């Protein structure tokens, strides 16, 4: 499961806090979420692992469909991101306008 993959990087409490912050539709704010789950305080190595887990097809990019399933994979009780949330998240991390978040931009994206 996703939680097992993230074990050692994020605690159950961090994951729960992150999910708590965005239960209502269109309430997902990635900056708040990253802070709540403690991602902004993790090492570059740990962040690379997290993005590797998100990048389901191993393309080196996080695409919209992968992002949509992000919360659901994060926890069985989580919802899927709405289109508006997904687009805002992708736009923020999409440094070159290709509609996806590349491996290079991801660390800076979380730390911003």
Secondary structure, 3 states (H helix, E strand, C coil): CHHHHHCCCCCHHHHHHHHHCCCCCCCCCHHHHHHHHCHHHCCHHHHHHHHHHHCCCCCCEECHHHHHCHHHHHCCCCCCCCHHHHHHHHHHHCCCCCCCEEHHHHHHHHHC
